[in-house]
Amino acid sequence: MARLSPEAGSTHERLDRVFGDPLVDRLFPTLATGVHFGLDRMERALRSLGDPHRAYETIHVGGTNGKGSVTATVGSVLRASGRKTACYTSPHLCSFRERLLIDGRPIGEDEVETYADEVAETITRFGLPFFEAVTLLAMHAFAREGVEVGVMEVGLGGRLDATNVVRPRVSAVTNVAMDHSDYLGDTLVAIAREKAGIMKPGIPFVTAETADEILSLFRSLAGEVGAPITVVPPVPGADVEVSQDHTWLRLDSPTWGELELRTPLVGRHQAANAALSVAVLGQLDEDLRPGRDALVRGVAEVVHPGRDEVLEARGRTWLFDVAHNTAGILSLVDTIDRLELPRPLVALVGVQGDKDWRTMLPALFSRMDAAILTQPPTVQPSRRWDPATAADQVEALTVVRVVPDFVEAVRKAEERAEGGTVVVTGSVHTVGSTMSLLGVDPYGR
């Protein structure tokens, strides 16, 4: 459970420190944002630095939902086995440094500034946009920190994502669902093809996807590439128990035999993520593969904030989940159904404008006693949604209010949820901004 840090400054001041992080402004003041697909810039920039991403072993994790949880779990197990391990994930909740974890902790501010200075000229010379610059920084920082293994989460898609310059020990795709269709394609097959682009010749590829059409495509592409493929079956419902602070599961592993695992990540979907993580680790060669004790301990010690995370603050129960597409919301709803959360349940929802909120919101609203729609304040203006339009167009069996001012929306949600639970969801921006207002330190455990 996240620790609540002492409140400092006004709520608006704390809000400004989330995604408008002064550290980001210092490190990357003038870089282009948005999507800039292609690997050529990254490859040339890395080559000029001596290919730092070759200084350590890597594991590459993609997929629509759950890839951050798998990245964090694999990293936690490797750390428990005694390996100095780094995890690269995106985006962050409350601090840019969360994107670069060294042995489970955000990289230090002094260190990240030093490493950013070391790559600044390279970033400028090769014209790297923001995500490529951050990826370059991470790869350089991990080498300078002397890590043994870097677990790298794909940013967007896979085939042309900046992280796809690595030569991993194992590649994985969690699943495929509709998201980022304006960049990846407007069908599941098109999206799956982009995500499968992280397959490499001779490198094991692991997936927990269940749809026959997608699995058929993965098997075909793996055969073309020459990547051995492993499909992780769903964990039977009878072998999963979901509680407010953990998920328990039992599974049979080809490497470690029968396992009983307890992960602090909450939800039925986290059993699938844990099973995929075990399968990924089982594909490692003996020189890197963890032992059984390290596996069990690492799964039990994983930290990945903002994913069906329940905490108590200011006399309320808060459930934070960064679900930002329909599949993610359905997983959140399933988790809500499994937990005995105090009522009333009040949703605080802020979505980005390019997301399919028309299919996301009805399932969530069906479980709520009230919902407040707001504007995540740290979303770029070009990507903002119109919560008033959403309130008008989405049929709801509960009370829906529109409160555009974010600080006021959080206050209204607290008022409405007296004695109950505020469910914060719709975007990483919404969850991170709310945590900032509450004084939550996501990694302060």
Helices and strands as residue ranges (DSSP letters): E 3-4, H 11-16, H 22-27, H 40-48, G 52-54, E 57-62, H 67-80, E 85-88, G 96-99, E 100-102, E 105-106, H 109-125, H 130-144, E 149-153, G 162-165, E 170-173, H 181-184, H 188-195, G 196-198, E 205-207, H 212-225, E 229-231, G 237-239, E 240-242, E 247-253, E 257-263, H 268-282, H 292-300, E 309-313, E 316-320, H 326-338, E 345-349, H 357-365, E 370-373, G 381-383, H 387-393, E 399-402, H 406-416, E 421-425, H 428-438, E 440-441
